[in-house]
Amino acid sequence: EYKIKSEKGLVEVDLGADNKPVYASDGATESTTGKANFDQWYRDVAGVNAPFLIDIALKNTGGGFYSYDNPAFFVLDGMGFGNEGNEHNYHFTLELHTEFVYHGGEVFKFRGDDDLFVFINKKLAMDLGGVHGPQEAEAVLDDLAGQLGILPGGTYQLDFFFAERHTKESNFRIETTIECLSPPVG
């Protein structure tokens, strides 16, 4: 059994060869039950999970920022294995894979619960691991450029992994200036 707590360091700093997070512990941690179960979070496993495509439309909020804000992020209610006796489907993961051109000055902010891991150029840029209430983090790409190995003008991979694991609430807010996540023009 896992505890309700924030727990950074659940994943390795490098994205795996399969473009999935790599579990960083040899066994269970305070908020996870081990590698075998963690490895099912973002991989299709018959009888355990199933993929669904959802849209998360970011809106222009001015100043070059685009955001999506949903304090009741229950995008899979009634889907998959259903709500399993709960008011909402609280047990799901979400992942996003895209590329962007790093111009300099980009920012990526997230606020939510539970786990969130953001990789840029296959390097961990944001870690909000664990089962917890809403938490927020900000990745200022200029400040992380050396750690991430990114240079202005380069095209880089952005991989985003979210897990909803607790039956209390589901908060999800993205705010960013990264162009690939902004709505299309026209």
Buried (B, 14 or more C-beta within 10 A) or exposed (E): EBEBEBBEEBBEBEBBEEBBBBBBBEEBBBBBEBBEEBBEBBEEEEEEBEEEEEEBEBEEEEEEBBBBBBEEBBBBBEEBEEBEEEEBBBBBBBBBEEEBEBEEEBBBBBBBBBBBBBBBBBBBBBBBBBBBEBBBBEBEBEEBBEEBEBEEEEEBBBBBBBBBBBBEBBBBBBBBBBEEBBEEEE
